[in-house]
Amino acid sequence: MSLEKSLSNWVDKIAKKIPGFNGYFRKEERRENDQRLREKS
């Protein structure tokens, strides 16, 4: 695993523990997944 990827995962884990950020991350994940799905169609 690259250093950049491991740092990104570490920051994401910490940010998800901050109140209010978990919902933000879930919303962004849904947007990214929707975009990928639309690109494949």
TAPE-V741011 format. One record per pair of residues at least 6 apart in sequence whose C-alpha atoms are under 6 Angstrom apart, sorted by the first residue. I is the first residue (numbers start at 1). J is the second residue. D is the distance in whole Angstrom. If there is no record, write none. Layout:
I,J,D
I,J,D
This chain:
16,22,5
